[in-house]
Amino acid sequence: MSMLRVLLLAALAMLAFAGNSLLCRLALKSSSIDAASFTSVRLLSGAVVLALIVRLRSGAFSQSGDWPSAWALFVYAAGFSAAYLQLNTATGALLLFGAVQLTMIAVGLWRGERLQALQWTGLAGACVGLVEMLLPGLASPPWRGSLLMVCAGVAWGVYSLRGRGKGDATAVTAGNFWRAALLALLLSLVTLGSAHVEPIGLLYAVASGALASGLGYSIWYTALRGLSPTTAASIQLTVPALAALGAVAFLGEPVTLRLSVTSVVILGGVALVIWGKARSAPR
């Protein structure tokens, strides 16, 4: 693929990932669907789309994936939906992607990776920014929603790490989506008494699963073939900003000074770690 096509695909994927936050927040804010039902519909519709993509491409349905990864995917999706009952779009996206990156960095350190001084500075700054964002105050996000989103980010970080080097990423994700959808349906059965689904809420959930998740992940995995790991990680840092812009434009959500400052500190710190890793890699 040409670099232009790779970058266009990457841009589409980032818009899809930001769209997940917008669609989930829009659905839950309007109370047109409950969080458990949103999770189930999202995962099930995503599984259908991914299965069709794999079928069209290879002529067979995916037999890939595993239950530990599916559990991580389910925890991410369920925590993501439940968190957006309380968080605004920009805060949720920042907490999610900050937690994802910090989880992957922490696992790398645990496995013996070494950081340079600039990277330690970036990591410290990202942690300080995250703590500052969550400290009690008039502008601090609700602690329960924040904790759920951080847990969702950790789960997605674990899922991403487990998926490294497992062959066809789209086929593996398709298999994991089916397994995670079964877990989500069990959650919906447990919470059946509080379930409510309106047509518009169902539409938001299907769009989140089929387009922003299923199609979005497929596009992203295609783009990854032409991107270095550092470039791919750096591009993902644009998602919180895209989600914030979308929230201002479509949901009328304000962007506070505290959120703006902590966003720069968290994402800037993570960027220093990523770019420092690229500089220290052998050539």
C-alpha positions in Angstrom: 0.0 0.0 0.0 1.1 3.6 -0.6 1.7 5.7 2.5 -1.2 8.0 1.5 -3.6 5.1 1.6 -2.1 3.9 4.9 -2.6 7.3 6.5 -6.1 7.6 5.1 -7.1 4.2 6.5 -5.5 5.1 9.9 -7.4 8.4 9.9 -10.7 6.5 9.2 -9.9 4.1 12.0 -9.2 6.9 14.5 -12.5 8.5 13.6 -14.3 5.2 14.1 -12.7 4.8 17.6 -13.6 8.3 18.6 -17.1 7.5 17.2 -17.5 4.7 19.7 -17.2 7.2 22.6 -19.7 9.6 20.9 -22.3 6.9 20.1 -22.1 5.3 23.6 -22.4 8.7 25.4 -25.2 9.8 23.1 -27.2 6.6 23.7 -26.7 6.6 27.4 -27.2 10.3 27.9 -30.6 10.1 26.1 -31.5 7.0 28.2 -32.6 5.3 25.0 -30.8 2.1 26.1 -29.2 0.7 29.3 -25.5 0.1 29.5 -25.7 -3.8 29.6 -27.9 -3.9 26.5 -25.7 -1.4 24.7 -22.7 -3.7 25.4 -24.5 -6.8 24.2 -25.7 -5.2 21.0 -22.4 -3.6 20.3 -20.4 -6.8 20.7 -22.9 -8.9 18.9 -23.2 -6.6 15.9 -19.4 -6.2 15.8 -19.0 -10.0 15.8 -21.4 -10.3 12.9 -19.5 -7.7 10.8 -16.1 -9.1 11.6 -17.2 -12.6 10.8 -18.6 -11.5 7.4 -15.3 -9.6 6.7 -13.3 -12.8 7.5 -15.7 -14.9 5.5 -15.5 -12.7 2.4 -11.7 -12.5 2.6 -10.8 -16.1 3.3 -13.9 -18.1 2.5 -14.4 -19.5 6.0 -15.6 -18.2 9.4 -12.9 -17.5 12.0 -12.0 -20.3 14.5 -9.4 -18.0 16.1 -9.4 -16.3 19.5 -9.4 -17.6 23.1 -11.5 -17.1 26.2 -8.9 -15.2 28.3 -8.7 -12.5 25.5 -12.5 -12.6 25.2 -12.9 -11.9 28.9 -10.5 -8.9 28.6 -12.6 -7.6 25.7 -15.8 -8.1 27.6 -14.5 -6.3 30.7 -13.4 -3.4 28.4 -16.7 -3.2 26.6 -18.9 -3.5 29.8 -16.7 -1.0 31.8 -16.7 1.4 28.8 -20.5 1.4 28.6 -21.1 1.7 32.4 -18.6 4.5 32.7 -20.3 6.6 30.1 -23.4 6.7 32.3 -21.5 9.3 34.3 -18.6 10.7 32.3 -18.7 13.1 29.4 -17.2 12.0 26.1 -13.8 13.8 26.3 -13.1 12.7 29.8 -14.0 9.1 29.1 -11.9 8.9 26.0 -8.9 10.5 27.7 -9.1 8.1 30.7 -9.6 5.1 28.4 -6.6 5.8 26.1 -4.4 7.0 28.9 -5.1 3.8 30.9 -4.5 1.6 27.8 -1.1 3.2 27.1 0.1 3.2 30.7 -0.9 -0.4 31.1 1.1 -1.4 28.1 4.1 0.6 29.3 3.8 -0.9 32.8 3.8 -4.4 31.4 6.8 -3.6 29.3 8.7 -2.5 32.4 7.6 -5.6 34.3 9.0 -7.7 31.4 12.4 -6.0 31.7 12.2 -3.0 29.3 14.4 -0.1 30.2 13.5 3.5 29.9 15.7 6.5 29.3 15.6 9.7 31.4 13.3 11.4 28.9 10.9 8.5 28.9 10.8 8.3 32.7 10.0 12.1 32.7 7.1 11.4 30.3 5.8 8.5 32.3 5.9 10.5 35.5 4.2 13.4 33.8 1.4 11.1 32.5 0.8 9.6 35.9 0.8 13.0 37.6 -1.7 14.3 35.0 -4.0 11.3 35.6 -3.9 11.8 39.3 -4.5 15.5 39.0 -7.5 14.8 36.8 -9.0 12.4 39.3 -8.3 14.5 42.4 -11.5 15.7 44.2 -12.7 19.2 43.2 -15.5 21.0 41.4 -14.3 20.0 38.0 -13.2 16.4 38.8 -15.2 13.6 37.1 -17.3 11.2 39.1 -15.0 8.7 40.8 -17.2 5.6 40.0 -17.3 6.4 36.3 -13.6 7.2 36.3 -12.7 3.9 38.0 -14.8 2.0 35.5 -13.2 3.7 32.5 -9.7 3.1 33.9 -10.6 -0.6 34.4 -11.8 -0.7 30.8 -8.6 0.9 29.6 -6.5 -1.7 31.6 -8.6 -4.5 30.1 -8.1 -3.2 26.6 -4.4 -2.8 27.2 -4.3 -6.5 28.3 -6.3 -7.5 25.3 -3.9 -5.7 22.9 -0.9 -7.3 24.5 -2.4 -10.7 24.3 -3.1 -10.2 20.6 0.4 -9.5 19.6 2.0 -12.0 17.3 -1.2 -14.1 17.0 -1.4 -14.1 13.2 -4.5 -12.6 11.4 -5.6 -9.9 13.8 -9.0 -9.5 12.2 -9.8 -13.2 12.4 -8.6 -13.4 16.0 -10.7 -10.3 16.9 -13.7 -11.8 15.2 -13.4 -15.0 17.3 -13.0 -13.0 20.5 -16.0 -10.8 19.7 -18.2 -13.8 19.5 -17.0 -15.1 22.8 -17.3 -11.7 24.5 -20.8 -11.3 23.0 -21.9 -14.5 24.8 -20.5 -13.1 28.1 -22.3 -9.8 27.5 -25.6 -11.6 26.8 -25.2 -13.3 30.2 -24.8 -9.9 31.8 -27.9 -8.7 30.0 -29.8 -11.7 31.4 -28.7 -10.9 35.0 -29.7 -7.2 34.6 -32.9 -8.0 32.6 -35.1 -6.3 35.2 -33.5 -2.9 34.5 -33.2 -3.3 30.8 -34.8 -0.8 28.4 -34.2 -0.5 24.7 -35.7 2.2 22.4 -35.2 2.0 18.6 -32.8 5.0 18.5 -30.7 3.5 21.3 -30.6 0.2 19.4 -29.5 2.1 16.3 -26.7 3.8 18.2 -25.5 0.4 19.7 -25.5 -1.3 16.3 -23.6 1.6 14.7 -21.1 1.4 17.5 -20.6 -2.3 17.1 -20.9 -2.8 13.3 -19.3 0.4 12.1 -17.1 2.0 14.8 -15.9 -1.4 16.2 -16.2 -4.1 13.6 -15.4 -2.1 10.5 -13.1 0.2 12.4 -10.9 -2.5 13.8 -10.7 -4.2 10.3 -9.6 -0.9 8.8 -7.1 -0.3 11.6 -5.5 -3.8 11.2 -5.1 -3.1 7.5 -3.4 0.2 8.1 -1.1 -1.4 10.7 0.6 -3.3 7.9 2.2 -0.1 6.7 2.9 1.6 10.1 5.7 1.2 12.5 4.7 0.3 16.1 5.8 3.8 17.3 3.8 5.6 14.6 0.8 3.4 15.3 0.9 4.1 19.0 1.4 7.8 18.3 -1.6 8.0 15.9 -3.9 6.5 18.6 -3.2 9.5 20.8 -5.4 11.5 18.5 -8.5 9.7 19.5 -9.2 11.6 22.8 -8.8 14.9 20.9 -11.1 13.7 18.1 -13.7 12.5 20.6 -13.6 15.9 22.4 -14.1 17.8 19.2 -17.0 15.6 18.3 -18.5 16.0 21.7 -18.4 19.8 21.4 -19.8 19.7 17.8 -22.5 17.1 18.2 -23.3 16.8 21.9 -22.7 20.4 23.1 -20.3 19.3 25.8 -17.9 21.9 27.2 -14.1 21.4 27.3 -12.9 22.7 30.7 -9.5 24.2 31.5 -8.7 21.3 33.8 -9.5 18.7 31.1 -7.4 20.6 28.6 -4.4 20.9 30.8 -4.5 17.3 32.0 -5.0 16.1 28.4 -1.8 17.8 27.3 0.1 16.4 30.3 -1.2 12.8 30.0 -1.0 12.5 26.2 2.3 14.5 26.0 3.8 12.2 28.7 2.8 9.1 26.9 4.1 10.5 23.6 7.5 11.1 25.2 7.7 7.4 26.2 6.6 6.2 22.8 9.0 8.5 20.9 11.9 7.8 23.3 11.4 4.1 22.6 11.7 4.7 18.9 14.9 6.7 19.3 16.5 4.0 21.5 15.5 1.1 19.2 18.4 -0.5 17.2 18.6 0.5 13.6 
